[in-house]
């Protein structure tokens, strides 16, 4: 019954998104690179445990689900061909009706302020290990300046959340990572409007959804190897709440590193851990610091890929 209700919810929302896009409400809808996503979703590699990760800029509260109105209608009937995503508990799960709707809509409840070692991140890793598809708005909030080609912030995204790095680092087989870039959704749902208009989409927006080519796995592995060997790993803050000075954090980092060491990024993770040979015990704060640096580097690598696609879409590639 749960599977049936989930398929029904996803189908209704997907068809509603198609109607919004193509029913005369939007002035135009442009889709580029759709074959990159479809080929990944229909590929045999998923049956061998290779999950799919899509990451995009986040420019309106309607990015999801409206962007998925571009999927073939038949995909809505199969949960494996539709995305799972993370959703904030304080926005999407505020009452029993909303909670039920979003759970059936394949949204994983995520708690702000509870850090990267929370059940939502564990669930995302588990789903990818089963070959599922996870979509991530990696900035964690709407950032409309990123898609304005006239803005100094054009194609510059807020720092990706470190939970993104943990998801990608702990997956055992290399995920198929597809960057995405959205435009026009900021005009469909502009920020800063007064009540009740802030809850209503605006007519006439020209939307575009671009799916980049999958990021070559060896590019990520080589970039991380170079960062580790050349000691160019980024520093991470040592905040008290949920940070590296949190009493429970060192052990969580050590366990995360042990999992990652067995997976597709095992080589750079092992190299980083070998740089602190006297601190190999799980729970050692020095080891925890090294693992956190590798995760931060993973996050930065995928952010660069999304931003590079954004520059190409916005015609800024020669400037970036």
Wavefront OBJ file of the C-alpha trace (Angstrom):
o trace
v 0.000 0.000 0.000
v 2.832 2.394 0.859
v 4.404 1.870 -2.573
v 1.079 2.481 -4.313
v 0.421 5.698 -2.372
v 3.962 6.886 -3.094
v 3.568 6.261 -6.835
v 0.199 8.015 -6.769
v 1.643 11.047 -4.963
v 4.637 11.306 -7.293
v 2.414 10.900 -10.376
v -0.046 13.599 -9.307
v 2.741 16.046 -8.480
v 4.644 15.207 -11.682
v 1.601 15.658 -13.898
v 0.760 18.893 -12.100
v 4.293 20.133 -12.781
v 3.928 19.241 -16.465
v 0.638 21.165 -16.602
v 2.280 24.219 -15.026
v 5.150 24.074 -17.497
v 3.259 23.359 -20.693
v -0.268 24.625 -20.047
v 0.448 28.216 -21.066
v 1.473 29.416 -17.594
v 5.187 29.626 -18.499
v 6.319 31.517 -21.603
v 8.792 28.768 -22.545
v 10.531 25.676 -21.206
v 13.981 24.725 -22.498
v 15.566 21.393 -21.599
v 19.180 20.560 -22.411
v 21.102 17.357 -21.812
v 18.059 15.329 -20.790
v 19.680 12.245 -22.271
v 22.400 12.432 -19.597
v 19.859 11.800 -16.858
v 17.676 9.338 -18.780
v 20.676 7.214 -19.799
v 21.818 7.069 -16.186
v 18.350 6.185 -14.880
v 17.852 3.438 -17.438
v 21.428 2.134 -17.329
v 22.375 -1.358 -16.166
v 25.034 -0.039 -13.767
v 22.322 0.825 -11.245
v 21.577 -2.868 -10.812
v 25.163 -3.290 -9.624
v 24.787 -0.699 -6.870
v 25.772 2.520 -8.642
v 23.423 5.212 -7.432
v 22.736 8.539 -9.113
v 23.379 11.940 -7.562
v 22.060 15.101 -9.199
v 23.103 18.460 -7.758
v 21.794 21.856 -8.806
v 21.552 25.500 -7.894
v 18.481 26.410 -5.822
v 16.662 29.529 -7.024
v 13.066 29.137 -5.852
v 10.775 27.165 -3.593
v 9.258 25.574 -6.710
v 12.506 24.182 -8.182
v 11.394 20.852 -6.783
v 8.945 19.493 -7.869
v 8.378 21.660 -10.959
v 11.749 20.866 -12.576
v 10.797 17.177 -12.653
v 7.901 18.003 -14.944
v 10.418 17.424 -17.747
v 10.680 13.708 -16.960
v 8.886 11.220 -19.215
v 5.429 10.562 -17.764
v 6.099 6.835 -17.494
v 8.876 7.528 -14.981
v 6.381 8.707 -12.353
v 5.015 5.185 -12.009
v 8.365 3.781 -10.869
v 9.982 5.009 -7.656
v 13.366 3.906 -8.959
v 13.028 6.376 -11.853
v 12.120 9.342 -9.647
v 14.297 11.196 -7.228
v 14.646 11.070 -3.473
v 15.630 14.358 -1.876
v 16.305 15.889 1.529
v 13.691 18.217 3.011
v 13.808 20.446 6.089
v 11.735 19.210 9.002
v 10.741 22.745 10.067
v 9.298 23.509 6.616
v 7.974 20.281 5.097
v 7.160 18.146 8.146
v 5.318 20.625 10.347
v 2.055 18.701 10.698
v 0.759 15.153 10.043
v -0.757 16.022 6.649
v 2.422 17.623 5.305
v 4.575 14.861 6.787
v 2.553 12.122 5.111
v 2.483 13.950 1.780
v 6.213 14.591 1.626
v 7.164 11.108 2.795
v 5.035 9.606 0.034
v 6.656 12.136 -2.299
v 10.079 10.609 -1.604
v 11.407 13.352 0.672
v 13.758 12.412 3.520
v 13.166 14.452 6.673
v 16.268 16.442 7.591
v 16.803 18.416 10.798
v 18.578 21.753 10.631
v 21.334 22.124 13.191
v 21.771 18.388 13.788
v 24.838 18.179 11.606
v 26.007 15.668 9.039
v 25.773 12.607 11.295
v 22.002 12.363 11.404
v 19.624 9.659 10.137
v 18.698 11.577 6.969
v 22.288 11.411 5.710
v 22.521 7.737 6.672
v 19.346 7.073 4.672
v 20.684 8.910 1.613
v 23.872 6.810 1.696
v 21.851 3.592 2.042
v 19.641 4.495 -0.912
v 22.622 5.266 -3.137
v 24.206 1.954 -2.162
v 21.032 0.323 -3.510
v 21.318 2.195 -6.798
v 18.629 4.802 -6.099
v 18.587 8.414 -7.277
v 19.184 11.271 -4.810
v 18.771 14.923 -5.805
v 20.532 17.534 -3.667
v 20.099 21.290 -3.401
v 23.540 21.496 -1.936
v 23.484 25.131 -0.791
v 20.693 24.311 1.645
v 18.714 27.462 0.859
v 17.360 29.531 -2.035
v 20.013 31.693 -3.719
v 18.452 33.654 -6.575
v 21.522 35.790 -7.320
v 23.357 32.735 -8.690
v 21.342 32.658 -11.927
v 21.403 36.402 -12.677
v 24.047 36.834 -15.366
v 24.323 40.549 -14.492
v 24.992 39.865 -10.816
v 28.528 39.671 -9.365
v 27.316 36.399 -7.822
v 26.338 34.854 -11.161
v 27.154 31.115 -11.173
v 28.712 31.483 -7.715
v 27.015 29.223 -5.238
v 26.973 29.349 -1.476
v 29.344 26.867 0.136
v 27.867 23.405 -0.269
v 26.794 21.709 2.946
v 29.305 19.153 4.229
v 26.617 16.500 4.371
v 26.976 16.410 0.574
v 30.586 15.366 0.983
v 29.688 12.698 3.522
v 27.035 11.205 1.210
v 29.399 11.036 -1.754
v 32.402 9.896 0.287
v 30.682 7.037 2.137
v 28.938 5.475 -0.866
v 30.692 2.216 -1.628
v 30.530 2.283 -5.436
v 31.178 5.428 -7.458
v 27.868 7.244 -7.924
v 26.873 8.709 -11.276
v 27.179 12.418 -10.470
v 25.218 14.728 -12.782
v 25.407 18.512 -12.285
v 22.288 20.532 -13.114
v 21.567 24.214 -13.654
v 18.193 25.921 -13.453
v 17.167 29.340 -14.768
v 13.866 31.202 -14.779
v 12.463 29.598 -11.639
v 13.405 32.779 -9.755
v 10.905 34.605 -11.984
v 8.305 31.887 -11.483
v 8.562 32.244 -7.703
v 10.386 35.492 -6.805
v 11.567 35.934 -3.243
v 10.552 38.884 -1.099
v 6.935 39.298 -2.223
v 4.255 40.173 0.344
v 1.499 37.826 1.498
v -0.360 36.188 -0.241
v 1.650 36.619 -3.442
v 4.761 34.983 -2.000
v 2.870 31.664 -2.108
v 1.682 32.053 -5.711
v 3.695 31.388 -8.896
v 3.993 34.212 -11.429
v 2.922 33.796 -15.024
v 5.229 34.226 -17.999
v 8.507 32.812 -16.683
v 10.938 31.361 -19.228
v 12.336 28.222 -17.612
v 15.417 26.224 -18.500
v 16.727 22.982 -17.037
v 20.196 21.814 -18.055
v 21.624 18.396 -17.202
v 25.388 18.258 -17.523
v 27.368 15.208 -18.511
v 28.227 12.820 -15.670
v 31.375 13.892 -13.863
v 34.208 11.467 -14.727
v 34.911 9.423 -11.631
v 38.671 9.462 -12.203
v 38.617 13.276 -12.267
v 37.244 13.336 -8.727
v 39.605 10.633 -7.491
v 42.636 12.316 -9.079
v 41.685 15.772 -7.750
v 41.388 14.390 -4.235
v 44.594 12.378 -4.535
v 46.448 15.526 -5.597
v 44.919 17.585 -2.770
v 45.950 14.962 -0.192
v 49.458 14.339 -1.516
v 50.191 18.059 -1.971
v 48.688 18.905 1.428
v 46.094 21.229 -0.111
v 43.143 19.980 1.902
v 40.899 22.821 3.113
v 40.726 23.673 6.782
v 37.449 23.051 8.594
v 36.031 25.168 11.446
v 36.222 23.880 14.998
v 32.890 25.141 16.285
v 31.649 23.760 19.578
v 28.112 22.635 18.644
v 28.200 19.786 16.167
v 31.718 20.695 15.077
v 35.036 18.948 15.516
v 35.242 19.972 19.174
v 31.904 18.308 19.929
v 32.691 15.367 22.300
v 30.976 12.792 20.062
v 32.260 14.126 16.755
v 35.721 12.537 16.702
v 34.320 9.018 16.938
v 31.698 9.763 14.264
v 34.421 11.086 11.971
v 36.556 8.007 12.596
v 33.699 5.663 11.745
v 32.916 7.693 8.626
v 36.534 7.437 7.511
v 36.546 3.677 8.080
v 33.466 3.322 5.852
v 34.894 5.610 3.166
v 38.217 3.761 3.201
v 36.401 0.642 1.942
v 34.592 2.476 -0.847
v 35.283 4.152 -4.176
v 37.238 7.016 -2.566
v 39.262 4.652 -0.421
v 42.570 5.631 -2.008
v 42.613 9.360 -1.116
v 40.974 8.676 2.256
v 43.667 6.065 3.068
v 46.429 8.442 1.976
v 45.051 11.151 4.269
v 44.826 8.760 7.203
v 48.374 7.538 6.569
v 49.591 11.101 7.047
v 48.791 10.772 10.758
v 50.134 7.248 11.505
v 50.252 7.804 15.281
v 46.582 8.768 15.351
v 44.797 5.846 13.692
v 42.469 5.052 16.590
v 38.808 5.790 15.905
v 37.931 8.708 18.147
v 41.343 10.349 17.875
v 40.729 14.088 17.221
v 43.735 14.380 14.890
v 42.405 11.568 12.685
v 38.944 13.140 12.826
v 40.394 16.412 11.560
v 42.025 14.701 8.560
v 38.825 12.894 7.603
v 36.827 16.129 7.872
v 39.327 17.842 5.560
v 38.938 15.124 2.925
v 35.150 15.418 3.117
v 35.400 19.185 2.727
v 37.577 18.657 -0.356
v 35.029 16.216 -1.839
v 32.313 18.823 -1.324
v 34.414 21.522 -2.999
v 35.141 19.332 -6.047
v 31.469 18.697 -6.815
v 30.592 22.339 -6.182
v 33.110 23.394 -8.828
v 31.432 21.059 -11.320
v 27.988 22.590 -10.731
v 29.369 26.139 -10.919
v 31.226 25.338 -14.152
v 27.968 24.173 -15.731
v 26.290 27.357 -14.498
v 28.928 29.514 -16.181
v 28.380 27.689 -19.462
v 24.599 28.056 -19.262
v 24.853 31.773 -18.404
v 27.453 32.421 -21.128
v 30.173 33.253 -18.601
v 32.532 30.356 -19.310
v 35.163 32.601 -20.883
v 35.158 34.773 -17.770
v 35.293 31.921 -15.200
l 1 2 3 4 5 6 7 8 9 10 11 12 13 14 15 16 17 18 19 20 21 22 23 24 25 26 27 28 29 30 31 32 33 34 35 36 37 38 39 40 41 42 43 44 45 46 47 48 49 50 51 52 53 54 55 56 57 58 59 60 61 62 63 64 65 66 67 68 69 70 71 72 73 74 75 76 77 78 79 80 81 82 83 84 85 86 87 88 89 90 91 92 93 94 95 96 97 98 99 100 101 102 103 104 105 106 107 108 109 110 111 112 113 114 115 116 117 118 119 120 121 122 123 124 125 126 127 128 129 130 131 132 133 134 135 136 137 138 139 140 141 142 143 144 145 146 147 148 149 150 151 152 153 154 155 156 157 158 159 160 161 162 163 164 165 166 167 168 169 170 171 172 173 174 175 176 177 178 179 180 181 182 183 184 185 186 187 188 189 190 191 192 193 194 195 196 197 198 199 200 201 202 203 204 205 206 207 208 209 210 211 212 213 214 215 216 217 218 219 220 221 222 223 224 225 226 227 228 229 230 231 232 233 234 235 236 237 238 239 240 241 242 243 244 245 246 247 248 249 250 251 252 253 254 255 256 257 258 259 260 261 262 263 264 265 266 267 268 269 270 271 272 273 274 275 276 277 278 279 280 281 282 283 284 285 286 287 288 289 290 291 292 293 294 295 296 297 298 299 300 301 302 303 304 305 306 307 308 309 310 311 312 313 314 315 316 317 318 319 320
